Amino acid sequence: MIILHALRQASSAQRAVLGAALGRPDADAGTVAAAQACLVDLGSIAYAHDLATGYVRQAIGILRETVPSGPARDLLETWAESTVARAT
Amino acid sequence: MSESLRTAALRAEIERCRQLVDPLLLEPSRQAAVAPEHLRRAVVAYLERPAKRLRPALLMLSCRALGGDERQALPAAAAVELFHTWTLVHDDVIDNDAVRRGQPTVHTAAAAWARRDFAAAPAAAAAYGRDVAILAGDVQQAWSNAMLLSCARQGVPAPLVLALCERLQTVLNYRLLEGEMLDVQFSLQPLESITEEDVLRMLHLKTGVLLEFAATTGGAIACGRLPDEDAAVAALGRFAGLCGLAFQLQDDILGIVGDEKA
């Protein structure tokens, strides 16, 4: 998803940077770092994050509409939020 | 309640569920039924490694959210973890991954056993490793079915248990394997030919449908009705499916900018 978004926005120079790292396990650290920076600059990471956050909001809305309030529902809501808040 | 307190409460709940489910997953009598030794070790390899058991926790919380008795749902919680495990074992073969949860993947470990115990040459050992992993996944899928069926011994009505087993073997299995197949096909297609909708559908099938199954199974055990018979059970499924998409997108983000994948 992130790569698709990036390729849609990228200039030819940025495409070259991404192409040097994509699907190349032997790419060196500098090449990978440049591609990572490119994905951030193109807004592709933020795009995926916004998409994920939107899904979580939608999920919680569905839960609140249909499932009775209580400790288990609260934990399910926290679980939903944790899917996008986690760092590992 | 503050965010940190809510997060701590969730962690404690997931850990509590793990402690309830793990004894079922690692039951010695089930392990003893699997032979020969290489196959038995392959079957339990991932189950013995530290893991959060998110899917069992989701199932048990969904059961409680609709007023159910989580003890009745415990075998189903173990069943979804076993189902998840066989998909990991086979996925690792397909992707030819060497490491899972910080240790060798099943096919990598079994290749090492072939070299050590049979003095197999590298190519033969690699083939043996793949064979063992495929068979181990097959055993785990059978365990998953047997575990779900055993809900009937916990007081879950037998017709509901059968209906849940049917959903596992048809809806869940077909859709999850469709997702895996799409992933395999995408790897052969030019990126320009793949749309965002294609990727989201694949992610949902590979990750979301098992979470959907976990949540709806917990809800169904609580209220005795399937998702197409009860709006709240169906809602739990939609909730979990959306969270699955969010989870997978976050995984992709962490794969690029994070320290390590979960």
Interface residues (C-beta under 8 A of the other chain):
Chain A: M1 I2 I3 L4 H5 L7 Q36 L39 V40 I45 A48 H49 L51 A52 T53 Y55 V56 Q58 A59 I60 I62 L63 E65 T66 V67 P68 G70 P71 A72 R73 D74 L75 L76 T78 W79 A80 S82 T83 V84 A85 R86 A87 T88
Chain B: M1 R6 T7 A9 L10 E13 L54 A57 L58 L61 S62 R64 A65 L66 G67 L191 E192 I194 T195 E196 V199 L200 L203 A231 A232 A235 L236 R238 F239 A240 L242 C243 L245 A246 F247 L249 Q250 D252 I253 L254 I256 V257 G258 D259 E260 K261 A262
